[in-house]
Amino acid sequence: MVKAVWNDAVIAESDDTIVIEGNHYFPDFSIRPDFFKPSQTTSVCGWKGTANYHSIVVGGQENRDAAWYYADPKPAAAEIRGRIAFWKGVQVG
């Protein structure tokens, strides 16, 4: 079971992650939605497409844009559709 933890809270947990470029992509249904806040931030990856972000809020503290996902990934990255990954201090393991 792989867990994503930030600010001492488990924000996602799954035994079905996909690892790409060293990042675990969790199924979107495995996150704790009460810890996630939509963001307007986007970025572009040449082979995956446009990433959208969520900020994580735990215990009144916000980790801005610490989770990302590809709502409409390019064909080469189709396997990460419906999945979310983490950075900015979120511990995954």
Phi, psi and chi 1 to 4 in degrees:
 res  aa     phi    psi   chi1   chi2   chi3   chi4
   1 MET       -  125.3 -172.6   68.6   67.6      -
   2 VAL   -98.7  135.3 -179.2      -      -      -
   3 LYS  -121.5  146.9  -65.7 -179.0 -177.7 -178.2
   4 ALA  -111.6  124.6      -      -      -      -
   5 VAL  -127.5  133.6  178.2      -      -      -
   6 TRP  -143.2  135.4 -172.7   71.9      -      -
   7 ASN    55.5   41.1 -154.5   17.4      -      -
   8 ASP    66.3   14.9  -65.1  -36.2      -      -
   9 ALA  -117.1  138.2      -      -      -      -
  10 VAL   -78.3  114.6  175.7      -      -      -
  11 ILE  -100.1  -16.3   58.9  172.5      -      -
  12 ALA  -158.1  150.8      -      -      -      -
  13 GLU  -156.4  129.6 -174.2  173.0   18.5      -
  14 SER  -162.1  151.8  178.2      -      -      -
  15 ASP  -103.4   16.1   59.6    0.4      -      -
  16 ASP  -132.2   63.0  177.5   29.2      -      -
  17 THR   -98.9  156.3   64.6      -      -      -
  18 ILE  -115.6  128.0  -65.6  173.5      -      -
  19 VAL   -99.8  121.4  179.3      -      -      -
  20 ILE  -132.6  127.9  -64.9  179.7      -      -
  21 GLU    52.8   36.6  -62.9  176.0  -28.4      -
  22 GLY    81.4    1.3      -      -      -      -
  23 ASN  -108.1  133.4  -63.9  -58.5      -      -
  24 HIS   -81.5  125.5  -76.0  -93.2      -      -
  25 TYR  -101.9  115.7  -76.9   79.0      -      -
  26 PHE   -90.0  145.8  -70.9   73.6      -      -
  27 PRO   -57.9  139.3  -18.7   29.0      -      -
  28 ASP   -61.9  -24.9   55.9    8.2      -      -
  29 PHE   -76.5   -6.7   58.5   80.9      -      -
  30 SER   -92.1   -1.9   69.7      -      -      -
  31 ILE   -87.2  159.2   68.4  167.2      -      -
  32 ARG   -91.1   96.4  -63.5  -91.3  -46.7  -89.4
  33 PRO   -58.4  -24.9   15.6  -24.1      -      -
  34 ASP   -66.5  -14.9   48.0  -45.0      -      -
  35 PHE   -95.8   -1.9  -68.1  136.1      -      -
  36 PHE  -112.2  138.8  -69.7   77.0      -      -
  37 LYS  -128.8  125.3 -178.7  172.1  104.4  174.2
  38 PRO   -58.8  149.0  -19.1   29.3      -      -
  39 SER  -125.5  155.8  168.6      -      -      -
  40 GLN   -87.9   -4.0  -64.3  -59.6  -46.9      -
  41 THR   -69.4  139.0  -58.1      -      -      -
  42 THR  -136.7  160.1   61.4      -      -      -
  43 SER  -147.9  166.0   63.2      -      -      -
  44 VAL  -123.9  131.5  176.7      -      -      -
  45 CYS  -109.0  133.8  171.3      -      -      -
  46 GLY   -57.3  -33.8      -      -      -      -
  47 TRP  -110.1  -15.1   72.6  -85.3      -      -
  48 LYS   -99.8  -30.2  -70.9 -179.0  -76.2 -153.3
  49 GLY   112.0 -152.4      -      -      -      -
  50 THR   -91.2  125.5  -60.1      -      -      -
  51 ALA   -94.9  141.9      -      -      -      -
  52 ASN  -112.0  157.8  -60.1   90.9      -      -
  53 TYR  -125.8  158.3  -68.7   80.4      -      -
  54 HIS  -128.0  146.5  -73.2  -68.9      -      -
  55 SER   -93.1  153.7  -65.2      -      -      -
  56 ILE  -110.9  130.8  -60.1  167.8      -      -
  57 VAL  -123.5  116.6 -178.8      -      -      -
  58 VAL  -136.3  128.8  176.0      -      -      -
  59 GLY    58.4   33.7      -      -      -      -
  60 GLY    79.9   -1.1      -      -      -      -
  61 GLN  -104.5  140.5  -65.8 -176.3   -9.7      -
  62 GLU  -112.8  133.6 -178.3  174.5  -18.4      -
  63 ASN  -110.9   95.3 -169.2  -14.3      -      -
  64 ARG   -65.7  130.5 -174.2  168.4  167.6   76.2
  65 ASP    55.2   36.9  -61.2  -25.6      -      -
  66 ALA   -86.2   -4.9      -      -      -      -
  67 ALA  -130.5  141.8      -      -      -      -
  68 TRP  -137.7  159.0   76.7   89.5      -      -
  69 TYR  -153.7  162.1   64.6   97.0      -      -
  70 TYR  -113.0  103.8  -67.2   86.2      -      -
  71 ALA   -65.9  -33.5      -      -      -      -
  72 ASP  -139.6   72.6 -172.0   22.4      -      -
  73 PRO   -66.3  156.2   25.0  -32.0      -      -
  74 LYS   -65.5  159.6  -69.5 -176.0  174.8 -175.4
  75 PRO   -52.5  -36.8  -29.4   36.6      -      -
  76 ALA   -64.1  -21.4      -      -      -      -
  77 ALA  -115.2   21.9      -      -      -      -
  78 ALA   -54.9  -29.4      -      -      -      -
  79 GLU   -66.4  -14.7   66.6 -176.6  -24.9      -
  80 ILE   -99.3    5.5   58.8  172.8      -      -
  81 ARG   -60.2  133.6 -179.3 -177.7  -52.9  -84.0
  82 GLY    77.8   20.0      -      -      -      -
  83 ARG  -129.3  159.1  -66.9  179.4  175.2  -91.4
  84 ILE  -136.4  142.7 -170.2  165.0      -      -
  85 ALA  -126.2  169.9      -      -      -      -
  86 PHE  -135.0  156.9  -55.6   97.4      -      -
  87 TRP  -156.9 -158.8   66.3  -32.2      -      -
  88 LYS    55.5   48.6  -67.5 -169.9  170.7 -176.3
  89 GLY    89.0   -3.1      -      -      -      -
  90 VAL   -72.6  125.0  175.6      -      -      -
  91 GLN   -88.3  125.6  -63.9  176.1  -29.8      -
  92 VAL  -121.9  128.1  176.7      -      -      -
  93 GLY   175.4      -      -      -      -      -
